Amino acid sequence: MLPLRIQSFCFVFMQYLTTHTLIKKFILCGLLISFSLLPCLGEVVVLRSGKVLQGEVLVHDQDILIIRDTDGVRRQYPTSSVLSIQAEEQQSNESQEKQEVSESVTQKNSLSAVVLRFQVTAGACMIPNESLGSAYEIGMAIGTRNLIGKRIFLGGGISYQHIMLDQKKYSILPLQAILSIALSEHPHSPEIGMNLGYGFAFGGLNGGVCGGAKIGWRWQFSTKSALLLSGYVHMQQVEAKVLETIDNQIYNYTAHRGLLSTGLNVSIQF
């Protein structure tokens, strides 16, 4: 039960309203205006053509749909052309949910696109028309698969190359940009690649520009992991100091040479 004072106040106020019709009219108008200003949820109609209509559905049966759009214009469509009808609030919530899912997938794809590659190569090395030797190389590369295409790996790498020529050992540290392209959408497919950079040489050599190409086969085991087996060819420019004796005279000069390596490359990606 309400306190006696409150009961008395409510009784007096109701009696006042019933005896003053003008005040009742003002109150009624105020309530109507307030309700008219409240935001009302409309409906969203999606047609099979892809067109989206927003407004109030007046008639919807098995033959016809009549909707009054936000401009107050009535529009009429066959029911067969309607794909879906949803409340505006539901449509907004679904759009927000789709956007959140899309952002989550995009973020996940951008993270999964970054991959690492470790490689080992072994083969023959030569200075054309001069000498023949051996070479092996180990290296690492980091890059992305989705920057310019799902089948394209683009990144950078560094490696260590050991060369033996004329019973002399040389070390080269190539720093290169790497591009690999899978030739098919199939998980197991041919792949070609190329690299270009600069090789820092040690052991009596000065470094220079380097570059190469390879062609082989890729076995894709998951989104990121893969095994690559390929043949390669690699050219490294170097400068070497040469001592040459002519007519009992010793000449010292710098010669430019191109070291050509070819062999087998094995790479693991994850």
C-alpha positions in Angstrom: 0.0 0.0 0.0 1.1 3.5 -0.8 1.5 6.1 2.0 -1.6 8.1 2.7 0.0 11.4 1.5 0.9 9.9 -1.9 -2.6 8.3 -2.3 -4.2 11.7 -1.5 -1.9 13.5 -4.0 -2.7 11.0 -6.8 -6.5 11.3 -6.2 -6.3 15.1 -6.3 -4.2 15.0 -9.5 -6.6 12.7 -11.3 -9.6 14.8 -10.3 -7.8 17.8 -11.6 -7.1 16.2 -15.0 -10.8 15.0 -15.4 -12.1 18.5 -14.7 -9.6 20.3 -17.1 -10.1 19.0 -20.6 -7.7 21.6 -22.1 -4.9 20.2 -20.0 -5.8 16.6 -21.1 -5.6 17.7 -24.7 -2.1 19.2 -24.2 -0.9 16.0 -22.4 -2.4 13.8 -25.2 -0.7 15.8 -27.9 2.6 15.7 -26.1 2.4 12.0 -25.8 1.6 11.6 -29.5 4.5 13.8 -30.5 6.8 11.9 -28.3 5.8 8.6 -29.7 6.1 10.0 -33.3 9.7 11.1 -32.5 10.8 7.6 -31.3 12.9 5.7 -33.8 10.9 3.0 -35.5 12.4 -0.1 -36.9 11.6 -0.6 -40.6 12.2 -3.6 -42.7 14.8 -4.4 -45.3 13.7 -6.2 -48.5 16.4 -7.8 -50.7 15.3 -8.6 -54.3 16.8 -11.4 -56.4 18.3 -8.7 -58.7 20.4 -7.5 -55.8 18.5 -4.4 -55.1 17.9 -3.5 -51.4 14.7 -1.7 -50.3 14.2 -0.1 -46.9 10.9 0.9 -45.4 7.5 -0.5 -44.2 6.0 -3.6 -45.8 2.3 -2.9 -46.3 1.2 -6.0 -48.2 3.1 -9.3 -48.5 1.3 -12.4 -49.8 2.0 -15.2 -52.2 1.5 -12.9 -55.2 2.6 -9.4 -54.4 4.7 -7.3 -52.1 3.9 -3.6 -51.4 6.5 -1.5 -49.5 6.5 2.1 -48.5 10.1 3.3 -48.7 11.8 5.9 -46.5 10.6 8.7 -48.9 7.0 7.7 -48.4 6.7 6.2 -51.9 4.8 3.0 -52.3 6.5 0.4 -54.5 5.1 -2.9 -55.8 6.9 -6.1 -56.7 6.0 -9.7 -57.4 6.6 -12.0 -54.5 8.7 -14.3 -56.7 11.3 -11.5 -57.1 11.8 -11.2 -53.3 14.8 -12.9 -51.9 14.5 -12.1 -48.2 12.7 -9.7 -45.8 14.4 -8.8 -42.5 13.8 -6.4 -39.7 16.2 -3.4 -39.9 17.7 -4.1 -36.5 18.4 -7.7 -37.5 19.9 -6.6 -40.8 22.2 -4.2 -39.0 23.3 -6.8 -36.5 24.0 -9.3 -39.3 26.0 -6.7 -41.2 28.1 -5.9 -38.1 28.7 -9.6 -37.5 29.8 -10.2 -41.1 32.1 -7.2 -40.9 33.7 -8.5 -37.7 34.1 -12.0 -39.3 35.6 -10.4 -42.4 38.1 -8.4 -40.4 39.0 -11.5 -38.3 39.6 -13.5 -41.5 41.6 -10.7 -43.1 43.8 -10.5 -40.0 44.2 -14.2 -39.9 45.2 -14.4 -43.6 47.7 -11.6 -43.2 49.4 -13.4 -40.3 49.3 -16.8 -42.1 50.7 -15.2 -45.2 54.2 -14.7 -43.6 56.3 -17.8 -44.1 59.9 -18.9 -43.5 62.1 -20.9 -45.9 65.2 -22.8 -45.0 67.3 -24.1 -47.9 70.3 -26.3 -48.6 72.1 -26.3 -52.0 75.0 -28.4 -53.3 76.6 -28.5 -56.7 79.5 -27.5 -58.9 81.1 -24.1 -59.2 83.3 -22.8 -62.0 85.0 -19.8 -63.5 84.1 -20.4 -67.2 87.1 -21.4 -69.3 89.4 -21.3 -66.3 88.7 -23.6 -63.4 86.2 -26.0 -61.9 85.3 -26.7 -58.3 82.5 -27.4 -55.8 80.1 -25.3 -53.8 77.4 -25.7 -51.1 75.1 -23.2 -49.6 72.7 -22.9 -46.6 70.3 -20.1 -46.2 67.0 -18.6 -44.8 64.3 -16.5 -46.4 61.3 -14.7 -45.0 58.4 -13.5 -47.1 54.7 -13.5 -47.9 52.4 -15.5 -50.1 49.4 -13.1 -50.3 51.0 -9.7 -51.2 50.5 -10.0 -54.9 48.9 -13.4 -55.3 48.3 -16.7 -53.5 50.7 -18.6 -55.7 53.5 -16.1 -55.4 56.2 -16.0 -52.7 57.9 -12.6 -52.4 60.6 -12.0 -49.8 64.2 -11.6 -48.9 66.9 -13.9 -47.7 70.5 -14.3 -46.6 72.7 -17.3 -47.0 76.2 -18.6 -46.6 78.0 -20.0 -49.7 81.2 -22.0 -49.5 83.3 -22.4 -52.7 86.4 -24.4 -53.4 88.4 -23.6 -56.6 92.0 -24.5 -57.4 92.3 -26.0 -53.9 91.4 -22.6 -52.4 88.4 -21.9 -50.2 86.2 -18.9 -50.6 83.2 -17.7 -48.5 80.4 -15.6 -49.9 77.4 -14.1 -48.0 74.6 -13.3 -50.5 71.8 -11.0 -49.5 69.0 -11.3 -52.1 65.4 -10.5 -53.0 63.5 -13.7 -53.8 60.5 -14.3 -56.1 58.9 -17.8 -56.5 55.8 -18.6 -58.5 53.8 -21.8 -58.4 52.5 -22.7 -61.9 49.3 -24.3 -60.7 46.6 -24.0 -58.0 47.1 -27.6 -57.1 48.9 -28.2 -53.8 51.6 -30.2 -55.6 52.8 -28.2 -58.6 55.8 -27.0 -60.6 57.5 -23.8 -59.3 59.9 -21.4 -60.8 61.9 -18.8 -59.0 64.5 -16.1 -59.3 66.7 -14.1 -57.0 68.8 -10.9 -57.2 71.1 -9.2 -54.8 74.6 -8.6 -53.6 77.2 -11.1 -52.4 79.8 -10.1 -49.8 82.9 -12.2 -50.4 85.8 -13.2 -48.1 89.1 -15.0 -48.4 90.9 -12.8 -50.8 87.8 -11.8 -53.0 85.8 -8.7 -53.2 82.0 -9.1 -53.5 79.6 -8.1 -56.3 76.2 -8.4 -57.8 74.7 -11.9 -57.7 71.6 -13.5 -59.2 70.1 -16.8 -60.2 67.1 -18.9 -61.2 65.6 -22.2 -60.3 62.9 -24.6 -61.5 61.5 -27.5 -59.6 58.5 -29.1 -57.8 56.6 -28.0 -54.7 54.7 -30.3 -52.3 52.2 -28.2 -50.2 51.2 -30.0 -47.0 49.3 -27.3 -45.2 48.5 -23.5 -45.4 52.1 -22.7 -44.7 54.3 -25.8 -44.8 55.8 -27.1 -48.0 58.8 -29.0 -49.4 60.5 -27.7 -52.6 63.0 -29.6 -54.7 64.6 -27.8 -57.6 67.6 -27.4 -59.8 69.3 -24.0 -59.7 71.9 -21.9 -61.5 73.6 -19.0 -59.7 76.0 -16.3 -60.9 78.3 -14.3 -58.6 80.5 -11.4 -59.6 83.7 -11.1 -57.7 87.0 -9.1 -57.9 90.3 -11.0 -57.2 93.9 -9.8 -57.0 96.0 -11.6 -59.6 99.8 -12.0 -59.6 101.2 -12.8 -63.0 104.9 -13.2 -64.1 105.8 -12.1 -67.6 109.5 -12.1 -68.7 110.6 -12.4 -65.0 108.5 -9.4 -64.1 105.7 -9.8 -61.6 102.5 -7.9 -62.3 99.8 -7.3 -59.7 96.3 -6.3 -60.9 92.6 -6.8 -60.0 90.6 -9.1 -62.2 86.8 -9.3 -62.5 85.5 -12.9 -62.5 82.1 -14.5 -62.7 81.5 -17.6 -60.5 78.9 -19.9 -62.0 77.3 -22.4 -59.6 74.7 -25.1 -60.6 73.3 -28.0 -58.7 70.3 -29.1 -56.5 68.3 -27.0 -54.1 66.1 -28.4 -51.2 63.9 -25.9 -49.3 61.5 -26.4 -46.4 58.8 -23.8 -45.9 56.7 -23.3 -42.7 
